[in-house]
Amino acid sequence: MSELELADLHKSFGSLKVLRGVTLSVHKGEVLSIIGASGSGKSTLLRCVNLLETPESGRMEFFGQSLDFADVACGRTRESDKERLRTKIGMVFQSFNLWPHLTVLENVIEAPVHVTGMPKDEAIDTAEKLLAKVGLSEKRNAWPSTLSGGQQQRVAIARALAMQPRIMLFDEVTSALDPEMVGEVLDLMKQLAEEGMTMLVVTHEMGFARHVSHRTAFFHKGEIAEIGPSRSVLGSPQNPETQQFLNRVLNHI
């Protein structure tokens, strides 16, 4: 059963074509990793799924709702429909984007209280459970500036989970971390995968892609050049561009 369907997405920035007819399905409970060189369209795809960017054309089916991006681009889609979709799509970025003037706990409860109208007591209870889940209960009253990069990213994940999303988008969430902090974030993502969270993950962590994700898609110049079971794509890629990319990546490890 597909949780997310993307059909023929096209996205340009001026004369630069970033997505060239991307069609993709993500099944319920599936972890799909997206790999590829910088500028290949990976992050733009996630931003389109979360409606932070609007493709010029294409369709998205998610959570029983169909969205025609041409309608969105022309302003024919109601803001309430877009917001309803966004509340079911959690996104974690490369930069942590925590609010510096709020404590860890306040960061996690902010959106449930002010976006979905969740009662504050219920939001706090949910936040405390999530902070325990990410191993940061003792940091509930800390300021983000006092946390390590890995801790801040785990708070960012807890904040996204607080909205009870149907799918989680991860955009290079370990690339800004010191090497010793990468493992703690990847371990948390692996735990979410084991719990059945549907996840779309842009990553350079080939070990995570191979061992945790069910499928891997290789992006090249705005197109999906190869997609399939992760062990096949990463172990014996068929596309020459995939082979060249993996050779470059593995030679730098």
C-alpha positions in Angstrom: 0.0 0.0 0.0 1.5 3.3 -1.1 1.6 6.1 1.5 2.9 8.7 -0.9 2.7 8.9 -4.7 4.5 11.5 -6.8 3.8 11.7 -10.5 5.8 13.6 -13.2 7.2 16.4 -10.9 8.9 19.3 -12.7 10.6 22.1 -10.8 12.8 24.9 -12.1 14.6 27.8 -10.5 14.7 30.3 -13.3 16.3 28.6 -16.3 17.7 25.8 -14.1 15.6 22.6 -14.3 16.0 20.9 -10.9 13.4 18.1 -11.2 12.7 16.6 -14.6 9.6 14.5 -14.4 10.2 12.6 -11.1 7.7 9.8 -10.4 8.0 7.9 -7.2 6.0 5.8 -4.7 6.7 5.3 -1.1 4.9 2.4 0.6 3.5 2.5 4.1 6.2 1.6 6.6 9.0 1.8 4.0 12.3 3.6 4.3 13.4 5.0 1.0 16.9 6.5 0.8 17.8 9.1 -1.9 21.4 9.4 -2.9 23.2 11.4 -5.5 25.6 14.3 -6.1 25.0 17.8 -4.8 22.6 19.6 -7.1 20.9 16.5 -8.4 17.5 17.5 -7.0 17.3 15.4 -3.8 16.6 18.1 -1.3 14.3 20.0 -3.7 12.2 16.8 -4.0 11.7 16.7 -0.2 10.8 20.4 -0.1 8.2 19.8 -2.8 6.7 16.9 -0.8 6.5 19.2 2.3 5.1 22.1 0.1 8.0 24.3 0.9 8.6 24.5 -2.8 5.9 24.2 -5.5 6.6 22.3 -8.7 5.4 23.8 -11.9 3.6 20.6 -12.7 2.9 17.1 -11.4 0.7 15.4 -8.8 1.0 14.2 -5.3 -1.2 11.6 -3.6 -0.9 11.4 0.2 -3.0 10.5 3.1 -6.1 10.1 0.9 -5.6 13.6 -0.6 -4.7 14.4 -4.2 -2.8 17.6 -5.0 -2.3 18.9 -8.5 0.8 21.2 -8.4 -0.3 23.2 -11.3 -3.3 24.2 -9.2 -1.1 25.0 -6.3 1.2 27.1 -8.4 -1.8 29.1 -9.8 -3.3 29.6 -6.3 -6.3 27.4 -6.9 -5.6 25.2 -3.9 -7.0 26.2 -0.5 -4.4 27.1 2.2 -6.3 24.8 4.6 -5.8 21.8 2.3 -2.0 22.5 2.2 -1.8 23.0 5.9 -3.7 19.7 6.6 -1.1 17.9 4.4 1.8 19.6 6.1 0.7 18.6 9.6 1.0 14.9 8.5 4.5 15.3 7.0 7.3 15.7 9.4 10.6 17.2 8.2 14.0 17.4 9.7 16.7 19.5 8.1 20.5 19.6 7.9 20.5 22.6 10.2 18.6 22.0 13.4 16.3 25.1 13.1 15.4 25.0 16.8 14.0 28.2 18.3 16.9 29.6 20.4 14.6 31.6 22.7 12.6 28.5 23.7 13.7 25.6 25.9 13.9 22.1 24.6 10.4 21.2 25.9 9.0 24.5 24.6 10.4 23.7 21.2 8.7 20.3 21.1 5.2 21.6 22.2 5.2 24.7 20.1 3.6 23.3 16.9 1.1 20.9 18.5 -0.2 23.7 20.7 -0.3 26.6 18.2 -0.9 24.7 14.9 -3.2 21.8 15.9 -4.7 23.3 19.0 -3.6 20.4 21.3 -4.2 21.2 24.9 -0.9 22.3 26.6 -1.0 19.6 29.2 -1.5 16.9 26.6 1.3 18.4 24.5 3.7 18.4 27.4 2.9 14.8 28.2 3.5 13.8 24.6 6.7 15.9 24.5 8.1 14.3 27.6 7.5 10.8 26.2 9.3 11.8 23.0 12.2 13.3 24.8 12.6 10.1 26.7 12.4 8.2 23.4 15.3 10.3 22.0 17.3 10.0 25.2 17.0 13.7 26.3 14.6 13.7 29.2 17.2 15.5 31.4 17.5 18.3 28.9 13.8 19.3 28.9 14.5 22.7 30.4 17.8 23.3 28.6 18.4 26.0 26.0 19.3 24.7 22.5 22.6 26.6 22.6 23.8 24.4 25.5 23.3 21.2 23.5 25.7 19.3 21.3 24.9 19.1 17.6 23.7 15.5 17.9 21.5 16.5 20.8 20.0 19.4 18.9 19.2 17.1 16.0 17.5 14.6 18.2 15.4 17.4 19.7 14.5 18.4 16.1 13.4 14.8 15.4 11.3 14.8 18.6 9.7 18.1 17.5 8.7 16.7 14.2 7.4 13.5 15.8 5.2 15.6 18.2 2.9 16.4 15.2 2.2 12.7 14.9 3.2 12.6 11.2 2.3 9.9 8.7 5.7 10.2 7.0 9.1 11.6 8.0 11.4 13.5 5.6 15.1 13.6 6.6 17.3 16.0 4.6 21.0 15.2 5.1 20.4 15.3 8.9 23.9 14.1 9.8 26.0 16.2 7.4 26.4 19.1 9.8 27.4 16.9 12.8 30.8 16.0 14.1 31.7 12.4 13.2 31.3 11.2 16.8 27.7 12.5 16.9 26.5 10.9 13.7 25.9 7.5 15.2 23.4 8.7 17.9 21.2 10.3 15.2 21.4 7.3 12.8 20.5 5.0 15.7 17.4 7.0 16.4 16.4 6.9 12.8 17.0 3.2 12.7 14.7 2.8 15.8 12.0 4.8 14.0 12.4 2.5 10.9 12.0 -0.6 13.1 8.8 0.9 14.6 7.3 1.1 11.1 7.6 4.9 10.4 7.4 5.7 6.7 10.6 7.6 5.9 12.1 9.4 2.9 15.7 10.0 3.6 18.2 12.1 1.6 21.6 10.9 2.8 25.3 10.4 2.2 25.4 7.7 4.8 25.8 4.6 2.6 25.8 2.2 5.6 22.4 3.5 6.7 21.0 3.3 3.1 22.3 -0.3 2.7 21.3 -1.7 6.1 18.2 0.3 7.1 16.4 1.5 4.0 14.3 -0.9 2.0 15.0 0.8 -1.3 17.4 3.4 -2.6 16.9 5.8 -5.4 19.9 7.4 -7.2 19.2 10.9 -8.5 21.2 12.3 -11.4 20.5 15.7 -13.0 17.0 15.9 -11.6 15.9 12.4 -12.6 15.8 9.1 -10.9 18.5 7.3 -12.7 18.2 4.0 -10.7 15.9 2.7 -8.0 15.6 -0.7 -6.4 16.3 -2.7 -3.3 19.1 -1.0 -1.4 21.5 -3.9 -1.4 21.2 -4.3 -5.1 21.5 -0.6 -6.0 24.5 -0.1 -3.6 26.0 -3.5 -4.1 25.7 -4.0 -7.8 24.3 -0.9 -9.5 23.3 -1.2 -13.1 23.4 2.4 -14.2 26.9 3.7 -15.1 26.2 7.0 -13.4 25.3 5.2 -10.2 28.5 3.2 -10.4 30.6 6.3 -10.8 28.9 8.1 -8.0 29.4 5.2 -5.6 33.0 4.7 -6.6 33.7 8.4 -5.8 31.8 8.2 -2.4 33.4 4.9 -1.3 36.9 6.1 -2.3 36.5 9.1 0.1 35.4 7.0 3.1 
